[in-house]
Amino acid sequence: MENSLKLFIILNFLGVAQALLLALALLSIKRGNRIANRILAAFVVTIAISIGIVTLDKTIYASMFPHLKKIPQPI
């Protein structure tokens, strides 16, 4: 059971990293509808922060880095 939880946490953090890379790619596009890209990038970052905070609460890192719990929920 413990290994499946670790795998779930690792996959969540990889998803957060992928979402942040997508937001960075959306912000760096010079063509197209830039306003829509910025709104989508902000939405992706908001979701990534939410998933990251929930995943962080399920790990031992929440006790190691208590200052990260002070990040307000973005939604």
PQR file of N, CA, C, O and H, with PARSE charges and radii, in Angstrom:
ATOM      1  N   MET A   1       0.820  -1.192   0.000 -0.4000 1.5000
ATOM      2  CA  MET A   1       0.000   0.000   0.000 -0.0000 2.0000
ATOM      3  C   MET A   1       0.866   1.259   0.000  0.5500 1.7000
ATOM      4  O   MET A   1       0.536   2.256  -0.642 -0.5500 1.4000
ATOM      5  N   GLU A   2       1.956   1.194   0.718 -0.4000 1.5000
ATOM      6  CA  GLU A   2       2.841   2.351   0.831 -0.0000 2.0000
ATOM      7  C   GLU A   2       3.489   2.690  -0.515  0.5500 1.7000
ATOM      8  O   GLU A   2       3.658   3.864  -0.843 -0.5500 1.4000
ATOM      9  H   GLU A   2       2.224   0.384   1.240  0.4000 1.0000
ATOM     10  N   ASN A   3       3.850   1.671  -1.288 -0.4000 1.5000
ATOM     11  CA  ASN A   3       4.479   1.920  -2.583 -0.0000 2.0000
ATOM     12  C   ASN A   3       3.509   2.562  -3.565  0.5500 1.7000
ATOM     13  O   ASN A   3       3.904   3.420  -4.355 -0.5500 1.4000
ATOM     14  H   ASN A   3       3.713   0.717  -1.021  0.4000 1.0000
ATOM     15  N   SER A   4       2.254   2.157  -3.524 -0.4000 1.5000
ATOM     16  CA  SER A   4       1.287   2.760  -4.437 -0.0000 2.0000
ATOM     17  C   SER A   4       1.041   4.227  -4.086  0.5500 1.7000
ATOM     18  O   SER A   4       0.810   5.050  -4.972 -0.5500 1.4000
ATOM     19  H   SER A   4       1.933   1.460  -2.882  0.4000 1.0000
ATOM     20  N   LEU A   5       1.092   4.555  -2.789 -0.4000 1.5000
ATOM     21  CA  LEU A   5       0.936   5.952  -2.383 -0.0000 2.0000
ATOM     22  C   LEU A   5       2.123   6.784  -2.847  0.5500 1.7000
ATOM     23  O   LEU A   5       1.945   7.919  -3.290 -0.5500 1.4000
ATOM     24  H   LEU A   5       1.280   3.887  -2.070  0.4000 1.0000
ATOM     25  N   LYS A   6       3.322   6.240  -2.753 -0.4000 1.5000
ATOM     26  CA  LYS A   6       4.507   6.963  -3.224 -0.0000 2.0000
ATOM     27  C   LYS A   6       4.440   7.176  -4.736  0.5500 1.7000
ATOM     28  O   LYS A   6       4.797   8.243  -5.237 -0.5500 1.4000
ATOM     29  H   LYS A   6       3.466   5.318  -2.393  0.4000 1.0000
ATOM     30  N   LEU A   7       3.988   6.166  -5.447 -0.4000 1.5000
ATOM     31  CA  LEU A   7       3.850   6.297  -6.888 -0.0000 2.0000
ATOM     32  C   LEU A   7       2.821   7.368  -7.236  0.5500 1.7000
ATOM     33  O   LEU A   7       3.032   8.157  -8.157 -0.5500 1.4000
ATOM     34  H   LEU A   7       3.699   5.300  -5.040  0.4000 1.0000
ATOM     35  N   PHE A   8       1.718   7.397  -6.510 -0.4000 1.5000
ATOM     36  CA  PHE A   8       0.681   8.407  -6.721 -0.0000 2.0000
ATOM     37  C   PHE A   8       1.227   9.813  -6.471  0.5500 1.7000
ATOM     38  O   PHE A   8       0.928  10.738  -7.227 -0.5500 1.4000
ATOM     39  H   PHE A   8       1.546   6.756  -5.763  0.4000 1.0000
ATOM     40  N   ILE A   9       2.012   9.973  -5.434 -0.4000 1.5000
ATOM     41  CA  ILE A   9       2.594  11.279  -5.110 -0.0000 2.0000
ATOM     42  C   ILE A   9       3.581  11.712  -6.182  0.5500 1.7000
ATOM     43  O   ILE A   9       3.592  12.872  -6.593 -0.5500 1.4000
ATOM     44  H   ILE A   9       2.255   9.221  -4.821  0.4000 1.0000
ATOM     45  N   ILE A  10       4.408  10.775  -6.635 -0.4000 1.5000
ATOM     46  CA  ILE A  10       5.379  11.094  -7.679 -0.0000 2.0000
ATOM     47  C   ILE A  10       4.662  11.495  -8.964  0.5500 1.7000
ATOM     48  O   ILE A  10       5.064  12.451  -9.628 -0.5500 1.4000
ATOM     49  H   ILE A  10       4.398   9.833  -6.301  0.4000 1.0000
ATOM     50  N   LEU A  11       3.610  10.774  -9.314 -0.4000 1.5000
ATOM     51  CA  LEU A  11       2.860  11.115 -10.523 -0.0000 2.0000
ATOM     52  C   LEU A  11       2.176  12.473 -10.398  0.5500 1.7000
ATOM     53  O   LEU A  11       2.092  13.219 -11.373 -0.5500 1.4000
ATOM     54  H   LEU A  11       3.284   9.998  -8.775  0.4000 1.0000
ATOM     55  N   ASN A  12       1.691  12.792  -9.212 -0.4000 1.5000
ATOM     56  CA  ASN A  12       1.086  14.118  -9.011 -0.0000 2.0000
ATOM     57  C   ASN A  12       2.112  15.227  -9.175  0.5500 1.7000
ATOM     58  O   ASN A  12       1.830  16.241  -9.815 -0.5500 1.4000
ATOM     59  H   ASN A  12       1.760  12.185  -8.420  0.4000 1.0000
ATOM     60  N   PHE A  13       3.300  15.049  -8.604 -0.4000 1.5000
ATOM     61  CA  PHE A  13       4.324  16.076  -8.732 -0.0000 2.0000
ATOM     62  C   PHE A  13       4.830  16.195 -10.167  0.5500 1.7000
ATOM     63  O   PHE A  13       5.179  17.288 -10.612 -0.5500 1.4000
ATOM     64  H   PHE A  13       3.529  14.226  -8.084  0.4000 1.0000
ATOM     65  N   LEU A  14       4.873  15.076 -10.896 -0.4000 1.5000
ATOM     66  CA  LEU A  14       5.236  15.147 -12.310 -0.0000 2.0000
ATOM     67  C   LEU A  14       4.162  15.883 -13.109  0.5500 1.7000
ATOM     68  O   LEU A  14       4.479  16.619 -14.042 -0.5500 1.4000
ATOM     69  H   LEU A  14       4.590  14.187 -10.534  0.4000 1.0000
ATOM     70  N   GLY A  15       2.908  15.688 -12.750 -0.4000 1.5000
ATOM     71  CA  GLY A  15       1.816  16.416 -13.395 -0.0000 2.0000
ATOM     72  C   GLY A  15       1.884  17.903 -13.125  0.5500 1.7000
ATOM     73  O   GLY A  15       1.604  18.715 -14.007 -0.5500 1.4000
ATOM     74  H   GLY A  15       2.650  15.089 -11.991  0.4000 1.0000
ATOM     75  N   VAL A  16       2.259  18.262 -11.900 -0.4000 1.5000
ATOM     76  CA  VAL A  16       2.411  19.679 -11.555 -0.0000 2.0000
ATOM     77  C   VAL A  16       3.545  20.293 -12.373  0.5500 1.7000
ATOM     78  O   VAL A  16       3.411  21.401 -12.891 -0.5500 1.4000
ATOM     79  H   VAL A  16       2.486  17.603 -11.183  0.4000 1.0000
ATOM     80  N   ALA A  17       4.657  19.573 -12.488 -0.4000 1.5000
ATOM     81  CA  ALA A  17       5.786  20.082 -13.268 -0.0000 2.0000
ATOM     82  C   ALA A  17       5.400  20.229 -14.739  0.5500 1.7000
ATOM     83  O   ALA A  17       5.775  21.211 -15.379 -0.5500 1.4000
ATOM     84  H   ALA A  17       4.766  18.672 -12.067  0.4000 1.0000
ATOM     85  N   GLN A  18       4.667  19.281 -15.270 -0.4000 1.5000
ATOM     86  CA  GLN A  18       4.229  19.350 -16.657 -0.0000 2.0000
ATOM     87  C   GLN A  18       3.270  20.525 -16.861  0.5500 1.7000
ATOM     88  O   GLN A  18       3.337  21.203 -17.887 -0.5500 1.4000
ATOM     89  H   GLN A  18       4.362  18.483 -14.750  0.4000 1.0000
ATOM     90  N   ALA A  19       2.396  20.768 -15.913 -0.4000 1.5000
ATOM     91  CA  ALA A  19       1.470  21.897 -16.020 -0.0000 2.0000
ATOM     92  C   ALA A  19       2.224  23.223 -16.004  0.5500 1.7000
ATOM     93  O   ALA A  19       1.878  24.146 -16.741 -0.5500 1.4000
ATOM     94  H   ALA A  19       2.341  20.218 -15.080  0.4000 1.0000
ATOM     95  N   LEU A  20       3.244  23.316 -15.173 -0.4000 1.5000
ATOM     96  CA  LEU A  20       4.026  24.552 -15.132 -0.0000 2.0000
ATOM     97  C   LEU A  20       4.805  24.760 -16.426  0.5500 1.7000
ATOM     98  O   LEU A  20       4.955  25.892 -16.888 -0.5500 1.4000
ATOM     99  H   LEU A  20       3.526  22.566 -14.575  0.4000 1.0000
ATOM    100  N   LEU A  21       5.299  23.673 -17.012 -0.4000 1.5000
ATOM    101  CA  LEU A  21       5.968  23.800 -18.312 -0.0000 2.0000
ATOM    102  C   LEU A  21       4.994  24.215 -19.403  0.5500 1.7000
ATOM    103  O   LEU A  21       5.352  24.996 -20.284 -0.5500 1.4000
ATOM    104  H   LEU A  21       5.177  22.754 -16.638  0.4000 1.0000
ATOM    105  N   LEU A  22       3.775  23.709 -19.359 -0.4000 1.5000
ATOM    106  CA  LEU A  22       2.755  24.116 -20.325 -0.0000 2.0000
ATOM    107  C   LEU A  22       2.446  25.602 -20.178  0.5500 1.7000
ATOM    108  O   LEU A  22       2.314  26.314 -21.174 -0.5500 1.4000
ATOM    109  H   LEU A  22       3.484  23.075 -18.643  0.4000 1.0000
ATOM    110  N   ALA A  23       2.331  26.068 -18.943 -0.4000 1.5000
ATOM    111  CA  ALA A  23       2.062  27.489 -18.715 -0.0000 2.0000
ATOM    112  C   ALA A  23       3.211  28.345 -19.239  0.5500 1.7000
ATOM    113  O   ALA A  23       2.985  29.404 -19.825 -0.5500 1.4000
ATOM    114  H   ALA A  23       2.438  25.491 -18.134  0.4000 1.0000
ATOM    115  N   LEU A  24       4.431  27.892 -19.029 -0.4000 1.5000
ATOM    116  CA  LEU A  24       5.590  28.626 -19.539 -0.0000 2.0000
ATOM    117  C   LEU A  24       5.583  28.659 -21.067  0.5500 1.7000
ATOM    118  O   LEU A  24       5.892  29.686 -21.671 -0.5500 1.4000
ATOM    119  H   LEU A  24       4.615  27.033 -18.553  0.4000 1.0000
ATOM    120  N   ALA A  25       5.233  27.539 -21.685 -0.4000 1.5000
ATOM    121  CA  ALA A  25       5.156  27.500 -23.148 -0.0000 2.0000
ATOM    122  C   ALA A  25       4.050  28.414 -23.664  0.5500 1.7000
ATOM    123  O   ALA A  25       4.227  29.090 -24.678 -0.5500 1.4000
ATOM    124  H   ALA A  25       4.982  26.705 -21.194  0.4000 1.0000
ATOM    125  N   LEU A  26       2.914  28.440 -22.976 -0.4000 1.5000
ATOM    126  CA  LEU A  26       1.821  29.311 -23.402 -0.0000 2.0000
ATOM    127  C   LEU A  26       2.198  30.780 -23.287  0.5500 1.7000
ATOM    128  O   LEU A  26       1.794  31.596 -24.116 -0.5500 1.4000
ATOM    129  H   LEU A  26       2.771  27.891 -22.153  0.4000 1.0000
ATOM    130  N   LEU A  27       2.964  31.113 -22.272 -0.4000 1.5000
ATOM    131  CA  LEU A  27       3.355  32.513 -22.100 -0.0000 2.0000
ATOM    132  C   LEU A  27       4.431  32.946 -23.091  0.5500 1.7000
ATOM    133  O   LEU A  27       4.574  34.137 -23.367 -0.5500 1.4000
ATOM    134  H   LEU A  27       3.292  30.450 -21.599  0.4000 1.0000
ATOM    135  N   SER A  28       5.183  31.996 -23.627 -0.4000 1.5000
ATOM    136  CA  SER A  28       6.268  32.358 -24.540 -0.0000 2.0000
ATOM    137  C   SER A  28       5.848  32.391 -26.012  0.5500 1.7000
ATOM    138  O   SER A  28       6.652  32.757 -26.869 -0.5500 1.4000
ATOM    139  H   SER A  28       5.066  31.028 -23.403  0.4000 1.0000
ATOM    140  N   ILE A  29       4.602  32.015 -26.319 -0.4000 1.5000
ATOM    141  CA  ILE A  29       4.131  32.037 -27.706 -0.0000 2.0000
ATOM    142  C   ILE A  29       3.916  33.484 -28.133  0.5500 1.7000
ATOM    143  O   ILE A  29       3.248  34.259 -27.447 -0.5500 1.4000
ATOM    144  H   ILE A  29       3.949  31.717 -25.623  0.4000 1.0000
ATOM    145  N   LYS A  30       4.491  33.829 -29.267 -0.4000 1.5000
ATOM    146  CA  LYS A  30       4.398  35.205 -29.752 -0.0000 2.0000
ATOM    147  C   LYS A  30       3.241  35.414 -30.723  0.5500 1.7000
ATOM    148  O   LYS A  30       2.801  36.547 -30.916 -0.5500 1.4000
ATOM    149  H   LYS A  30       5.034  33.200 -29.824  0.4000 1.0000
ATOM    150  N   ARG A  31       2.742  34.347 -31.336 -0.4000 1.5000
ATOM    151  CA  ARG A  31       1.665  34.476 -32.321 -0.0000 2.0000
ATOM    152  C   ARG A  31       0.354  34.021 -31.723  0.5500 1.7000
ATOM    153  O   ARG A  31       0.315  33.421 -30.648 -0.5500 1.4000
ATOM    154  H   ARG A  31       3.099  33.426 -31.179  0.4000 1.0000
ATOM    155  N   GLY A  32      -0.720  34.316 -32.434 -0.4000 1.5000
ATOM    156  CA  GLY A  32      -2.035  33.853 -32.015 -0.0000 2.0000
ATOM    157  C   GLY A  32      -2.686  34.803 -31.024  0.5500 1.7000
ATOM    158  O   GLY A  32      -2.297  35.965 -30.899 -0.5500 1.4000
ATOM    159  H   GLY A  32      -0.688  34.804 -33.306  0.4000 1.0000
ATOM    160  N   ASN A  33      -3.670  34.290 -30.334 -0.4000 1.5000
ATOM    161  CA  ASN A  33      -4.426  35.073 -29.366 -0.0000 2.0000
ATOM    162  C   ASN A  33      -3.682  35.071 -28.032  0.5500 1.7000
ATOM    163  O   ASN A  33      -3.802  34.129 -27.249 -0.5500 1.4000
ATOM    164  H   ASN A  33      -3.986  33.347 -30.436  0.4000 1.0000
ATOM    165  N   ARG A  34      -2.922  36.120 -27.781 -0.4000 1.5000
ATOM    166  CA  ARG A  34      -2.063  36.171 -26.597 -0.0000 2.0000
ATOM    167  C   ARG A  34      -2.873  36.304 -25.310  0.5500 1.7000
ATOM    168  O   ARG A  34      -2.471  35.785 -24.269 -0.5500 1.4000
ATOM    169  H   ARG A  34      -2.825  36.886 -28.417  0.4000 1.0000
ATOM    170  N   ILE A  35      -3.998  36.986 -25.373 -0.4000 1.5000
ATOM    171  CA  ILE A  35      -4.827  37.143 -24.173 -0.0000 2.0000
ATOM    172  C   ILE A  35      -5.383  35.791 -23.735  0.5500 1.7000
ATOM    173  O   ILE A  35      -5.381  35.464 -22.549 -0.5500 1.4000
ATOM    174  H   ILE A  35      -4.325  37.408 -26.219  0.4000 1.0000
ATOM    175  N   ALA A  36      -5.854  35.017 -24.693 -0.4000 1.5000
ATOM    176  CA  ALA A  36      -6.377  33.680 -24.376 -0.0000 2.0000
ATOM    177  C   ALA A  36      -5.267  32.784 -23.828  0.5500 1.7000
ATOM    178  O   ALA A  36      -5.497  32.004 -22.904 -0.5500 1.4000
ATOM    179  H   ALA A  36      -5.856  35.283 -25.657  0.4000 1.0000
ATOM    180  N   ASN A  37      -4.071  32.893 -24.394 -0.4000 1.5000
ATOM    181  CA  ASN A  37      -2.951  32.090 -23.907 -0.0000 2.0000
ATOM    182  C   ASN A  37      -2.582  32.465 -22.471  0.5500 1.7000
ATOM    183  O   ASN A  37      -2.266  31.595 -21.660 -0.5500 1.4000
ATOM    184  H   ASN A  37      -3.884  33.526 -25.145  0.4000 1.0000
ATOM    185  N   ARG A  38      -2.625  33.748 -22.166 -0.4000 1.5000
ATOM    186  CA  ARG A  38      -2.312  34.180 -20.797 -0.0000 2.0000
ATOM    187  C   ARG A  38      -3.378  33.713 -19.809  0.5500 1.7000
ATOM    188  O   ARG A  38      -3.051  33.298 -18.697 -0.5500 1.4000
ATOM    189  H   ARG A  38      -2.882  34.455 -22.825  0.4000 1.0000
ATOM    190  N   ILE A  39      -4.632  33.777 -20.199 -0.4000 1.5000
ATOM    191  CA  ILE A  39      -5.711  33.319 -19.312 -0.0000 2.0000
ATOM    192  C   ILE A  39      -5.593  31.819 -19.082  0.5500 1.7000
ATOM    193  O   ILE A  39      -5.743  31.348 -17.954 -0.5500 1.4000
ATOM    194  H   ILE A  39      -4.898  34.115 -21.102  0.4000 1.0000
ATOM    195  N   LEU A  40      -5.324  31.063 -20.153 -0.4000 1.5000
ATOM    196  CA  LEU A  40      -5.156  29.620 -20.015 -0.0000 2.0000
ATOM    197  C   LEU A  40      -3.938  29.279 -19.167  0.5500 1.7000
ATOM    198  O   LEU A  40      -3.985  28.340 -18.373 -0.5500 1.4000
ATOM    199  H   LEU A  40      -5.202  31.446 -21.069  0.4000 1.0000
ATOM    200  N   ALA A  41      -2.851  30.023 -19.321 -0.4000 1.5000
ATOM    201  CA  ALA A  41      -1.656  29.796 -18.514 -0.0000 2.0000
ATOM    202  C   ALA A  41      -1.937  30.075 -17.034  0.5500 1.7000
ATOM    203  O   ALA A  41      -1.473  29.337 -16.164 -0.5500 1.4000
ATOM    204  H   ALA A  41      -2.812  30.786 -19.967  0.4000 1.0000
ATOM    205  N   ALA A  42      -2.690  31.129 -16.751 -0.4000 1.5000
ATOM    206  CA  ALA A  42      -3.046  31.432 -15.364 -0.0000 2.0000
ATOM    207  C   ALA A  42      -3.921  30.331 -14.775  0.5500 1.7000
ATOM    208  O   ALA A  42      -3.749  29.956 -13.615 -0.5500 1.4000
ATOM    209  H   ALA A  42      -3.066  31.728 -17.457  0.4000 1.0000
ATOM    210  N   PHE A  43      -4.850  29.815 -15.562 -0.4000 1.5000
ATOM    211  CA  PHE A  43      -5.713  28.727 -15.107 -0.0000 2.0000
ATOM    212  C   PHE A  43      -4.902  27.460 -14.837  0.5500 1.7000
ATOM    213  O   PHE A  43      -5.133  26.772 -13.843 -0.5500 1.4000
ATOM    214  H   PHE A  43      -4.989  30.119 -16.504  0.4000 1.0000
ATOM    215  N   VAL A  44      -3.957  27.155 -15.720 -0.4000 1.5000
ATOM    216  CA  VAL A  44      -3.121  25.965 -15.550 -0.0000 2.0000
ATOM    217  C   VAL A  44      -2.251  26.096 -14.306  0.5500 1.7000
ATOM    218  O   VAL A  44      -2.086  25.125 -13.567 -0.5500 1.4000
ATOM    219  H   VAL A  44      -3.769  27.714 -16.528  0.4000 1.0000
ATOM    220  N   VAL A  45      -1.697  27.268 -14.066 -0.4000 1.5000
ATOM    221  CA  VAL A  45      -0.872  27.478 -12.863 -0.0000 2.0000
ATOM    222  C   VAL A  45      -1.728  27.352 -11.606  0.5500 1.7000
ATOM    223  O   VAL A  45      -1.283  26.784 -10.608 -0.5500 1.4000
ATOM    224  H   VAL A  45      -1.831  28.057 -14.667  0.4000 1.0000
ATOM    225  N   THR A  46      -2.938  27.870 -11.645 -0.4000 1.5000
ATOM    226  CA  THR A  46      -3.843  27.763 -10.503 -0.0000 2.0000
ATOM    227  C   THR A  46      -4.149  26.307 -10.174  0.5500 1.7000
ATOM    228  O   THR A  46      -4.129  25.911  -9.009 -0.5500 1.4000
ATOM    229  H   THR A  46      -3.300  28.331 -12.455  0.4000 1.0000
ATOM    230  N   ILE A  47      -4.427  25.525 -11.184 -0.4000 1.5000
ATOM    231  CA  ILE A  47      -4.712  24.100 -10.963 -0.0000 2.0000
ATOM    232  C   ILE A  47      -3.459  23.382 -10.462  0.5500 1.7000
ATOM    233  O   ILE A  47      -3.548  22.528  -9.580 -0.5500 1.4000
ATOM    234  H   ILE A  47      -4.443  25.846 -12.131  0.4000 1.0000
ATOM    235  N   ALA A  48      -2.296  23.721 -11.016 -0.4000 1.5000
ATOM    236  CA  ALA A  48      -1.055  23.084 -10.589 -0.0000 2.0000
ATOM    237  C   ALA A  48      -0.755  23.390  -9.122  0.5500 1.7000
ATOM    238  O   ALA A  48      -0.305  22.513  -8.385 -0.5500 1.4000
ATOM    239  H   ALA A  48      -2.225  24.416 -11.732  0.4000 1.0000
ATOM    240  N   ILE A  49      -1.001  24.619  -8.701 -0.4000 1.5000
ATOM    241  CA  ILE A  49      -0.783  24.983  -7.303 -0.0000 2.0000
ATOM    242  C   ILE A  49      -1.744  24.217  -6.402  0.5500 1.7000
ATOM    243  O   ILE A  49      -1.351  23.729  -5.342 -0.5500 1.4000
ATOM    244  H   ILE A  49      -1.367  25.331  -9.300  0.4000 1.0000
ATOM    245  N   SER A  50      -2.989  24.113  -6.818 -0.4000 1.5000
ATOM    246  CA  SER A  50      -3.978  23.384  -6.021 -0.0000 2.0000
ATOM    247  C   SER A  50      -3.593  21.915  -5.862  0.5500 1.7000
ATOM    248  O   SER A  50      -3.639  21.378  -4.755 -0.5500 1.4000
ATOM    249  H   SER A  50      -3.308  24.509  -7.679  0.4000 1.0000
ATOM    250  N   ILE A  51      -3.219  21.274  -6.947 -0.4000 1.5000
ATOM    251  CA  ILE A  51      -2.826  19.866  -6.892 -0.0000 2.0000
ATOM    252  C   ILE A  51      -1.550  19.705  -6.076  0.5500 1.7000
ATOM    253  O   ILE A  51      -1.418  18.751  -5.310 -0.5500 1.4000
ATOM    254  H   ILE A  51      -3.182  21.710  -7.846  0.4000 1.0000
ATOM    255  N   GLY A  52      -0.623  20.622  -6.234 -0.4000 1.5000
ATOM    256  CA  GLY A  52       0.624  20.551  -5.477 -0.0000 2.0000
ATOM    257  C   GLY A  52       0.413  20.688  -3.983  0.5500 1.7000
ATOM    258  O   GLY A  52       1.051  19.982  -3.202 -0.5500 1.4000
ATOM    259  H   GLY A  52      -0.731  21.398  -6.856  0.4000 1.0000
ATOM    260  N   ILE A  53      -0.469  21.579  -3.573 -0.4000 1.5000
ATOM    261  CA  ILE A  53      -0.724  21.772  -2.139 -0.0000 2.0000
ATOM    262  C   ILE A  53      -1.418  20.556  -1.549  0.5500 1.7000
ATOM    263  O   ILE A  53      -1.067  20.116  -0.454 -0.5500 1.4000
ATOM    264  H   ILE A  53      -0.987  22.152  -4.208  0.4000 1.0000
ATOM    265  N   VAL A  54      -2.394  20.008  -2.254 -0.4000 1.5000
ATOM    266  CA  VAL A  54      -3.097  18.827  -1.755 -0.0000 2.0000
ATOM    267  C   VAL A  54      -2.139  17.645  -1.655  0.5500 1.7000
ATOM    268  O   VAL A  54      -2.177  16.894  -0.680 -0.5500 1.4000
ATOM    269  H   VAL A  54      -2.679  20.366  -3.143  0.4000 1.0000
ATOM    270  N   THR A  55      -1.288  17.480  -2.653 -0.4000 1.5000
ATOM    271  CA  THR A  55      -0.314  16.384  -2.628 -0.0000 2.0000
ATOM    272  C   THR A  55       0.710  16.608  -1.524  0.5500 1.7000
ATOM    273  O   THR A  55       1.125  15.658  -0.860 -0.5500 1.4000
ATOM    274  H   THR A  55      -1.257  18.090  -3.445  0.4000 1.0000
ATOM    275  N   LEU A  56       1.111  17.832  -1.328 -0.4000 1.5000
ATOM    276  CA  LEU A  56       2.079  18.137  -0.277 -0.0000 2.0000
ATOM    277  C   LEU A  56       1.508  17.839   1.101  0.5500 1.7000
ATOM    278  O   LEU A  56       2.247  17.428   1.996 -0.5500 1.4000
ATOM    279  H   LEU A  56       0.774  18.604  -1.867  0.4000 1.0000
ATOM    280  N   ASP A  57       0.215  18.037   1.286 -0.4000 1.5000
ATOM    281  CA  ASP A  57      -0.410  17.726   2.574 -0.0000 2.0000
ATOM    282  C   ASP A  57      -0.401  16.238   2.874  0.5500 1.7000
ATOM    283  O   ASP A  57      -0.427  15.844   4.040 -0.5500 1.4000
ATOM    284  H   ASP A  57      -0.385  18.371   0.559  0.4000 1.0000
ATOM    285  N   LYS A  58      -0.365  15.400   1.836 -0.4000 1.5000
ATOM    286  CA  LYS A  58      -0.394  13.949   2.021 -0.0000 2.0000
ATOM    287  C   LYS A  58       0.985  13.355   2.278  0.5500 1.7000
ATOM    288  O   LYS A  58       1.093  12.163   2.566 -0.5500 1.4000
ATOM    289  H   LYS A  58      -0.344  15.720   0.889  0.4000 1.0000
ATOM    290  N   THR A  59       2.032  14.155   2.181 -0.4000 1.5000
ATOM    291  CA  THR A  59       3.391  13.645   2.325 -0.0000 2.0000
ATOM    292  C   THR A  59       4.010  14.116   3.636  0.5500 1.7000
ATOM    293  O   THR A  59       3.407  14.873   4.396 -0.5500 1.4000
ATOM    294  H   THR A  59       1.943  15.124   1.947  0.4000 1.0000
ATOM    295  N   ILE A  60       5.235  13.643   3.877 -0.4000 1.5000
ATOM    296  CA  ILE A  60       5.969  14.087   5.066 -0.0000 2.0000
ATOM    297  C   ILE A  60       6.595  15.458   4.847  0.5500 1.7000
ATOM    298  O   ILE A  60       7.095  16.077   5.787 -0.5500 1.4000
ATOM    299  H   ILE A  60       5.725  13.028   3.259  0.4000 1.0000
ATOM    300  N   TYR A  61       6.565  15.929   3.603 -0.4000 1.5000
ATOM    301  CA  TYR A  61       7.177  17.222   3.303 -0.0000 2.0000
ATOM    302  C   TYR A  61       6.404  18.386   3.916  0.5500 1.7000
ATOM    303  O   TYR A  61       6.948  19.477   4.087 -0.5500 1.4000
ATOM    304  H   TYR A  61       6.159  15.427   2.840  0.4000 1.0000
ATOM    305  N   ALA A  62       5.156  18.157   4.239 -0.4000 1.5000
ATOM    306  CA  ALA A  62       4.371  19.217   4.873 -0.0000 2.0000
ATOM    307  C   ALA A  62       4.938  19.566   6.239  0.5500 1.7000
ATOM    308  O   ALA A  62       4.899  20.726   6.648 -0.5500 1.4000
ATOM    309  H   ALA A  62       4.714  17.271   4.100  0.4000 1.0000
ATOM    310  N   SER A  63       5.459  18.583   6.944 -0.4000 1.5000
ATOM    311  CA  SER A  63       6.071  18.875   8.242 -0.0000 2.0000
ATOM    312  C   SER A  63       7.497  19.390   8.084  0.5500 1.7000
ATOM    313  O   SER A  63       8.004  20.103   8.951 -0.5500 1.4000
ATOM    314  H   SER A  63       5.490  17.640   6.612  0.4000 1.0000
ATOM    315  N   MET A  64       8.144  19.030   6.976 -0.4000 1.5000
ATOM    316  CA  MET A  64       9.504  19.508   6.740 -0.0000 2.0000
ATOM    317  C   MET A  64       9.534  20.952   6.250  0.5500 1.7000
ATOM    318  O   MET A  64      10.473  21.693   6.542 -0.5500 1.4000
ATOM    319  H   MET A  64       7.733  18.451   6.272  0.4000 1.0000
ATOM    320  N   PHE A  65       8.503  21.347   5.502 -0.4000 1.5000
ATOM    321  CA  PHE A  65       8.416  22.700   4.952 -0.0000 2.0000
ATOM    322  C   PHE A  65       7.084  23.336   5.355  0.5500 1.7000
ATOM    323  O   PHE A  65       6.201  23.487   4.511 -0.5500 1.4000
ATOM    324  H   PHE A  65       7.741  20.745   5.265  0.4000 1.0000
ATOM    325  N   PRO A  66       6.923  23.709   6.621 -0.5600 1.5000
ATOM    326  CA  PRO A  66       5.614  24.236   7.063  0.2800 2.0000
ATOM    327  C   PRO A  66       5.269  25.594   6.458  0.5500 1.7000
ATOM    328  O   PRO A  66       4.097  25.965   6.411 -0.5500 1.4000
ATOM    329  N   HIS A  67       6.270  26.340   5.996 -0.4000 1.5000
ATOM    330  CA  HIS A  67       5.976  27.650   5.406 -0.0000 2.0000
ATOM    331  C   HIS A  67       5.206  27.525   4.094  0.5500 1.7000
ATOM    332  O   HIS A  67       4.560  28.482   3.668 -0.5500 1.4000
ATOM    333  H   HIS A  67       7.223  26.039   6.034  0.4000 1.0000
ATOM    334  N   LEU A  68       5.266  26.354   3.443 -0.4000 1.5000
ATOM    335  CA  LEU A  68       4.522  26.173   2.204 -0.0000 2.0000
ATOM    336  C   LEU A  68       3.018  26.056   2.441  0.5500 1.7000
ATOM    337  O   LEU A  68       2.229  26.248   1.516 -0.5500 1.4000
ATOM    338  H   LEU A  68       5.791  25.576   3.789  0.4000 1.0000
ATOM    339  N   LYS A  69       2.618  25.746   3.661 -0.4000 1.5000
ATOM    340  CA  LYS A  69       1.182  25.676   3.961 -0.0000 2.0000
ATOM    341  C   LYS A  69       0.555  27.056   4.024  0.5500 1.7000
ATOM    342  O   LYS A  69      -0.670  27.182   4.020 -0.5500 1.4000
ATOM    343  H   LYS A  69       3.259  25.590   4.413  0.4000 1.0000
ATOM    344  N   LYS A  70       1.373  28.083   4.080 -0.4000 1.5000
ATOM    345  CA  LYS A  70       0.848  29.437   4.135 -0.0000 2.0000
ATOM    346  C   LYS A  70       0.455  29.977   2.766  0.5500 1.7000
ATOM    347  O   LYS A  70      -0.076  31.082   2.656 -0.5500 1.4000
ATOM    348  H   LYS A  70       2.368  27.981   4.083  0.4000 1.0000
ATOM    349  N   ILE A  71       0.718  29.191   1.722 -0.4000 1.5000
ATOM    350  CA  ILE A  71       0.286  29.592   0.378 -0.0000 2.0000
ATOM    351  C   ILE A  71      -1.225  29.478   0.337  0.5500 1.7000
ATOM    352  O   ILE A  71      -1.763  28.393   0.558 -0.5500 1.4000
ATOM    353  H   ILE A  71       1.149  28.293   1.812  0.4000 1.0000
ATOM    354  N   PRO A  72      -1.921  30.565   0.061 -0.5600 1.5000
ATOM    355  CA  PRO A  72      -3.398  30.489   0.077  0.2800 2.0000
ATOM    356  C   PRO A  72      -3.902  29.658  -1.093  0.5500 1.7000
ATOM    357  O   PRO A  72      -3.241  29.523  -2.122 -0.5500 1.4000
ATOM    358  N   GLN A  73      -5.071  29.117  -0.904 -0.4000 1.5000
ATOM    359  CA  GLN A  73      -5.712  28.367  -1.975 -0.0000 2.0000
ATOM    360  C   GLN A  73      -6.078  29.355  -3.080  0.5500 1.7000
ATOM    361  O   GLN A  73      -6.751  30.352  -2.819 -0.5500 1.4000
ATOM    362  H   GLN A  73      -5.608  29.227  -0.068  0.4000 1.0000
ATOM    363  N   PRO A  74      -5.648  29.092  -4.297 -0.5600 1.5000
ATOM    364  CA  PRO A  74      -5.864  30.072  -5.365  0.2800 2.0000
ATOM    365  C   PRO A  74      -7.293  30.160  -5.876  0.5500 1.7000
ATOM    366  O   PRO A  74      -7.637  31.106  -6.585 -0.5500 1.4000
ATOM    367  N   ILE A  75      -8.115  29.205  -5.534 -0.4000 1.5000
ATOM    368  CA  ILE A  75      -9.498  29.247  -6.033 -0.0000 2.0000
ATOM    369  C   ILE A  75     -10.410  29.681  -4.893  0.5500 1.7000
ATOM    370  O   ILE A  75     -11.623  29.787  -5.079 -0.5500 1.4000
ATOM    371  H   ILE A  75      -7.835  28.436  -4.959  0.4000 1.0000
TER
END
